[in-house]
Amino acid sequence: MEDKKGLPKDFLTRYDKGYIEELATEKIKTKVIELDVKSIEPDPNQPRKKFNADSLKELADSIERHGVIEPILVRKINSKYVIVSGERRYRATLLLHKDTIPAIVINPENEGVVKEIQIVENLQREDISPIERAKTIYEYLKPYADGKNIKTLLINYRRGREVPEDFALTVSALCKSIGKSPITLIRWLSLLELPPEIQ
């Protein structure tokens, strides 16, 4: 791979569309363990805040029939396991009053890696609303914007103008991971400019 300044060595792995799915393939199945649900906590900083009750019930019914096909991802913080990816599966498992859930414990290098996993998973959801999607993008890009207007930075990036390097790299990686162009991100973020009652 071409060596581009600032890109992590595992760029292709981390930003490939199938990254989340790959975590549950044969080569890492040996890492799957059954975790006590009482030892697991949701991530309070998870971008997704709302969970549709009917959708959770459908997922619980599926888990009842087929089990949890894709393990959740967790990381250990002190004595608890905090969910990185798979909170819907966790919540559906609680509905079934099951004692354990299949999980993979990961040890991310930093909070940025956790956010990368969560953003990809959330944006690949079929039930994500346009406003929720826009807010997820906004919150993800905000730390890289150096206090500047994110939509303006995206417009400048798209036009080849100078923007903060970390912002440019993050946008490039995000567009690759979700298969969208910068103009699409700009259109999504435009929804946040609507009055709250219209949102």
Order of alpha helices (4+ residues) and beta strands (2+ residues): alpha-alpha-beta-beta-alpha-beta-beta-alpha-beta-alpha-alpha-alpha-alpha-alpha
